[in-house]
Amino acid sequence: MDDLQRQLDELKEQGMLRTLRSVSGPQGPRVVLEGREVLLLCSNNYLGIANHPRLVEAACEATRRFGVGSGASRLISGTMDLHRALEERIAAFKGAEAALVFNSGFAANTGILQGLTGPDDVIFSDELNHASIVDGCRLSRARTVVYPHCDAAALERLMRAEQPARKGRWLIVTDGVFSMDGDLAPLAELVALKERYDALLMVDDAHGTGVLGATGRGTAEELGCLHQIDLHMGTLGKALGGFGAYLASRRPVIETLVNSSRPFIFSTSLPPGVLGAALAAFDLVESPEGRQRRDDLRRLQKQFCGLLERGGLDLMGTRTQIVPVLTVDPLTTMEVAARLLKKGVFVQGIRPPTVPAGSCRLRATLMADHRPDELEQAAGQILQSLAEVRS
Ligand SMILES: Cc1ncc(COP(=O)(O)O)c(C=O)c1O
């Protein structure tokens, strides 16, 4: 094991070592991190509902009625009523024919891409897509053509070049909101391309669902093309506050995945408590309280980004509650994050391989129940800590 330790020591010297930190209590806007209260600026609990009494009660009620476990994969011990109820709810929410839940976003992306595409097919994938999409492309054994970030014109050139050798299915896959940048995919342009070239369009809306669009249906609703997306993938563990993921699509897509998607077929399905909480989360997202929380989040985002931009920081084109602050190199990034933590602000430094070399950043994520005054203070501390490290 000496070689492993040597590798870890090298990572530490380069400012690239990852370590775990202990949080006590629920994921609120403030948490107790290793014994000290800090402002949590790195949770994807965007609507602030991970500890909402209605979700907690729904999880308890589902557990009391149906137990703590689902027993097996759904093809083995059966689909529970709650799986069906949640899938019907998700399909209605996204305006799709059917839906299928997966055990996590990572399992969904790997399982959807592997289950729908094979060696004769081509996947066109944005260069900044999430790691689970990258791994899904690899597992599918489809030819993967990576296109420059959000560049629909470049994508069309690549599609045209592939056309003469076309054999099988074509699938364009993109994050809706890019998880490390907070910008949005050019969905209207991708819809036009998928129609022109007879391809399927899959949108991973892990960071848009619940948050974007007038009714929280996500990036496609925000950009006016909710009904033109073939495959709506999303997660239940971010704005929806719980755990798990889903695909909403046409019925043949869902039935194909039930027959082909290895993470769906060969893994114990989501347990009742998680399913019950997810149903309550969709109720909340669609309620007046959900709308209020979305509005609050947008207001906070405007305020926080305005303060950082007026301080001269590069926020990398974000349009959402994910606020990256470009810091470039890993050592600066981690030093600033460490200083912020000392000042009571918990924000993550993001380094390769999560982002390309030379684009390290602080990634602050906002929650609807952050207070304007605490975000104002945090923005000041970010500006101050960066100035200290750069001076
Ligand atoms: C864009 C995107 N897709 C998928 C995932 C994976 O989702 P999960 O955390 O549910 O596995 C993430 C997680 O951060 C993500 O950012």
PDBQT file of the ligand as one rigid body, heavy atoms in Angstrom, charges set to zero:
ROOT
HETATM    1  C1  LIG A 401     -25.701  17.024 -14.034  1.00  0.00    +0.000 C 
HETATM    2  C2  LIG A 401     -25.720  15.882 -13.058  1.00  0.00    +0.000 A 
HETATM    3  N1  LIG A 401     -26.222  14.704 -13.454  1.00  0.00    +0.000 NA
HETATM    4  C3  LIG A 401     -26.248  13.649 -12.614  1.00  0.00    +0.000 A 
HETATM    5  C4  LIG A 401     -25.769  13.735 -11.336  1.00  0.00    +0.000 A 
HETATM    6  C5  LIG A 401     -25.807  12.538 -10.448  1.00  0.00    +0.000 C 
HETATM    7  O1  LIG A 401     -26.942  12.587  -9.640  1.00  0.00    +0.000 OA
HETATM    8  P1  LIG A 401     -26.979  11.827  -8.239  1.00  0.00    +0.000 P 
HETATM    9  O2  LIG A 401     -26.276  12.723  -7.266  1.00  0.00    +0.000 OA
HETATM   10  O3  LIG A 401     -28.433  11.644  -7.958  1.00  0.00    +0.000 OA
HETATM   11  O4  LIG A 401     -26.263  10.537  -8.438  1.00  0.00    +0.000 OA
HETATM   12  C6  LIG A 401     -25.239  14.932 -10.879  1.00  0.00    +0.000 A 
HETATM   13  C7  LIG A 401     -24.729  15.017  -9.487  1.00  0.00    +0.000 C 
HETATM   14  O5  LIG A 401     -24.207  15.956  -9.021  1.00  0.00    +0.000 OA
HETATM   15  C8  LIG A 401     -25.207  16.039 -11.756  1.00  0.00    +0.000 A 
HETATM   16  O6  LIG A 401     -24.684  17.197 -11.379  1.00  0.00    +0.000 OA
ENDROOT
TORSDOF 0
